């Protein structure tokens, strides 16, 4: 009896049972649409888009700035804060979707976003001081200026004439007439600040 039952079970599994094989997901997600930018500043903005659809499920989005990938955003989120941008510059943004099978949609229609222009000048320099004075030269130093984006350099003026630019907080001035009075100031965007300086008088020559 047992042998007959065992044989019947084998026969049922071998001939009567059907095996279901999972079919691979060959359908990519739909292309993201509705790209839009908000909260635009001189160096940031927020990018949003409409969610994609998929026969299985959307798992992530990849955001591109030009041809550079900014990384992925896990679904169901459909927004990304884009930062580290330059003022008054246009950026081309695209998004694509990925499903659970790892298939990617085509990239979305491009959205061009332009950051705002930087219209705020740096703060006026202050804290001027001199050192290493000689008969014909000196070193001028000052405190760092501040800016809403970044200070990239300073321009030094001598009697209203440019004496050069620097990215540091000091400038060595040479070839000054002995015992002369000079005015020096780093670059001031709107209001000039003048510091009066004087080189030491030369020592009298021995006859």
matplotlib code that plots the C-alpha trace (Angstrom):
import matplotlib.pyplot as plt

x = [0.0, 2.8, 4.7, 1.6, 1.0, 4.6, 4.4, 1.2, 2.9, 5.9, 3.6, 1.6, 4.7, 6.4, 3.4, 0.5, 2.1, 3.0, 6.0, 5.6, 8.7, 9.0, 9.2, 11.9, 10.8, 11.5, 9.4, 11.3, 9.7, 8.0, 10.1, 9.9, 8.0, 7.1, 10.6, 10.5, 12.8, 12.0, 13.8, 16.4, 19.3, 22.7, 24.1, 21.2, 17.8, 15.3, 14.5, 11.2, 9.5, 6.4, 6.7, 7.3, 5.1, 6.2, 4.6, 6.5, 7.6, 9.9, 12.7, 14.9, 15.6, 19.0, 19.4, 21.8, 23.3, 24.5, 26.2, 27.2, 25.2, 24.3, 23.4, 20.1, 17.0, 15.1, 11.5, 8.9, 10.7, 10.7, 12.8, 16.5, 18.3, 21.0, 23.8, 27.4, 26.4, 27.9, 25.9, 24.2, 24.8, 22.4, 22.3, 20.6, 18.8, 17.5, 16.0, 15.6, 13.8, 14.9, 12.6, 13.1, 14.6, 17.3, 16.0, 16.3, 13.9, 15.1, 16.2, 13.5, 13.1, 15.8, 15.0, 17.3, 17.6, 19.5, 20.8, 20.4, 23.1, 25.4, 24.7, 26.1, 29.7, 32.1, 32.3, 34.8, 38.2, 39.4, 42.1, 44.9, 48.4, 52.0, 55.2, 58.7, 59.1, 62.2, 63.2, 61.5, 59.1, 56.7, 54.3, 50.6, 48.1, 44.4, 41.5, 39.6, 36.5, 33.2, 30.8, 27.5, 29.3, 33.1, 35.9, 38.3, 40.9, 42.0, 43.3, 45.7, 45.8, 48.6, 47.5, 44.5, 46.5, 46.4, 49.5, 48.4, 46.1, 46.5, 44.5, 46.2, 45.8, 49.0, 50.9, 54.6, 55.0, 58.4, 60.1, 58.5, 60.2, 62.1, 60.3, 57.1, 53.5, 51.4, 47.8, 47.0, 43.7, 42.6, 39.8, 36.6, 33.5, 31.6, 33.2, 37.0, 38.8, 42.1, 45.0, 47.8, 51.2, 54.7, 58.0, 60.9, 63.2, 66.6, 69.5, 71.7, 74.9, 78.2, 80.5]
y = [0.0, 2.4, 1.6, 2.3, 5.7, 6.6, 5.8, 7.8, 10.8, 10.5, 10.2, 13.3, 15.5, 14.1, 14.4, 16.3, 19.2, 22.5, 24.6, 28.3, 30.2, 34.0, 36.1, 38.8, 42.4, 43.9, 47.1, 50.2, 52.9, 55.8, 58.9, 61.5, 64.6, 68.0, 69.2, 72.5, 74.6, 76.7, 78.6, 79.8, 81.7, 82.8, 79.3, 76.9, 75.8, 73.0, 70.6, 68.7, 66.4, 64.2, 60.6, 57.9, 54.7, 51.1, 47.7, 46.5, 49.6, 52.6, 52.5, 55.5, 58.5, 59.8, 63.5, 65.0, 68.5, 68.6, 65.3, 65.0, 62.7, 64.3, 60.9, 59.1, 59.9, 57.0, 56.8, 57.9, 61.3, 63.5, 66.4, 67.3, 70.4, 71.4, 73.4, 74.5, 76.5, 79.7, 83.0, 84.1, 80.7, 78.5, 74.7, 72.0, 69.4, 66.0, 63.0, 59.3, 56.6, 53.1, 50.1, 47.1, 45.1, 47.8, 49.0, 52.7, 54.9, 57.4, 60.8, 63.5, 66.5, 69.0, 71.9, 74.9, 76.8, 80.0, 81.1, 84.7, 87.2, 88.2, 91.9, 92.1, 93.4, 92.2, 94.1, 96.9, 95.9, 97.1, 96.6, 98.1, 97.9, 98.3, 96.5, 96.0, 99.7, 100.8, 104.0, 102.9, 100.1, 98.5, 95.6, 96.4, 94.0, 94.1, 92.0, 89.6, 90.9, 88.9, 88.2, 86.4, 84.0, 84.3, 86.8, 85.9, 88.6, 92.1, 95.0, 97.4, 101.0, 103.5, 107.2, 106.0, 104.0, 100.2, 98.6, 95.0, 92.3, 89.5, 86.6, 87.0, 89.6, 91.4, 93.3, 94.2, 97.7, 98.8, 101.6, 104.3, 107.7, 108.1, 109.9, 110.2, 109.9, 107.4, 106.3, 102.6, 100.6, 97.2, 97.0, 98.7, 98.0, 101.2, 103.4, 104.0, 103.6, 105.4, 104.7, 107.3, 105.8, 107.3, 105.7, 106.4, 109.3, 108.3, 108.5, 111.5, 110.6, 111.1, 113.6]
z = [0.0, 0.9, -2.3, -4.4, -2.6, -3.1, -6.8, -7.1, -5.5, -7.8, -10.8, -9.8, -9.3, -12.4, -14.8, -13.4, -11.6, -13.5, -12.5, -12.5, -13.6, -12.7, -15.8, -15.9, -15.7, -19.1, -18.8, -17.6, -15.6, -17.3, -17.9, -15.1, -16.1, -14.7, -13.7, -11.8, -9.8, -6.7, -3.9, -6.4, -4.8, -6.0, -5.4, -4.7, -5.8, -5.2, -8.0, -8.1, -10.6, -11.0, -9.9, -12.5, -12.8, -13.2, -13.6, -10.5, -8.6, -8.9, -6.3, -7.1, -9.3, -10.6, -11.0, -13.6, -13.8, -17.4, -17.9, -14.2, -11.9, -8.6, -7.2, -6.5, -4.6, -3.0, -4.0, -3.2, -2.8, -5.8, -4.8, -4.5, -3.0, -5.5, -4.0, -4.6, -7.7, -9.2, -9.3, -12.5, -14.2, -16.2, -15.3, -17.4, -15.2, -16.1, -14.1, -14.8, -12.8, -11.8, -10.9, -8.6, -11.4, -11.9, -15.2, -16.0, -17.8, -20.4, -19.1, -18.7, -20.9, -19.8, -17.5, -17.6, -14.2, -13.8, -10.4, -9.3, -9.8, -6.9, -6.3, -2.8, -2.6, 0.1, 3.4, 3.5, 4.7, 8.1, 10.7, 8.6, 10.0, 8.8, 9.7, 8.4, 7.6, 5.7, 4.0, 0.8, 1.7, 4.1, 4.6, 4.7, 6.5, 7.1, 8.5, 6.2, 4.6, 4.6, 1.7, 1.1, -1.3, -0.9, -1.0, -3.8, -3.5, -2.6, -4.7, -3.1, -4.1, -3.5, -3.8, -5.8, -8.2, -8.1, -6.6, -7.5, -6.3, -3.7, -2.3, 1.1, 3.9, 3.3, 0.6, 0.4, -1.0, -2.3, -4.2, -2.1, -2.0, 1.3, 4.1, 1.9, 3.0, 1.2, 1.2, 0.9, 1.0, -0.2, -2.8, -1.5, -3.7, -2.8, -0.2, -0.1, 3.1, 3.3, 5.7, 5.8, 6.1, 6.3, 5.6, 8.0, 7.3, 6.0, 8.4, 7.8, 5.9, 7.7, 6.0]

ax = plt.figure().add_subplot(projection="3d")
ax.plot(x, y, z, "-o")
ax.set_aspect("equal")
plt.show()
